[in-house]
Amino acid sequence: MKNWKTALKIALTVICLLVVVFHFVRHTDDLNKLSNLGIVHIGVIATLQLLYQFVFTSRSLLVVRKCSQGTISFWQWFRISAMGRFLSLFVPQVGNVYQGVRLKQRHQISFTQYATVKFSLAWIDFIFNMLFAATVILCVDYSFRILMAPAPVFLVLLALLMTSLPLISRWVVQAFPMKHRYVLWIKGRLDELFETTLTSVRDTGYLARVVLQGVIIFSITCGVVYTCFSGLGAEPTIPAIVLFCALLKISDHAALTPGNLGIREVLFGLL
């Protein structure tokens, strides 16, 4: 089963990369558009990325402090999270491993505890990002569609699916006999995740900060994408940008190919 999934991911990666290569072979003039990116566009992108890193650090620090009771400073975590994001550019998920190892070595935070709280944050973040994107598209152009369906409806359905995912996962695990060690381990992790998420949702102050900072990060991402395309002479609409960034968020959580190599390039091409 594992070999079959690996082969499928590799095949999908090759197909996506071939689509990208084939496009630029047929449209070599598109590469010349890179010279249209002026110093102003590059400066705006760099500024937005720096702002993104500050907000990202502040939000992820909420997770760390939930695990460490506030024993790590903003600047300590800024360095660790920035290095983690940098490493993940080259090898997917290695940044999360690096962060977990550093927290374990210097602040005695177990990787399991950190991963559980971080997954809980990602779950909340995904749901509210989809709802925020659906609201923006609904206000700007409610008729905007994806795969023949209204984009706001599509995004709300994704949010509802993600909302029910922990409950579905627990139900599936409980259907298996509790005699196996691995089943018991998975059930324990799901129970821990479920309780952590419920605790986070009940903490209105924490939830408000997570949602607000998530909206800011999503908006910054939209700004970066729009600046890139406008610098290349394209002017995508707001609904298109918002929907693209929502799909980009999905690719952050679901690895369709190793590191989603080729997936994001195809999404950019579709936009």
Disulfide bonds with the S-S distance in Angstrom:
none
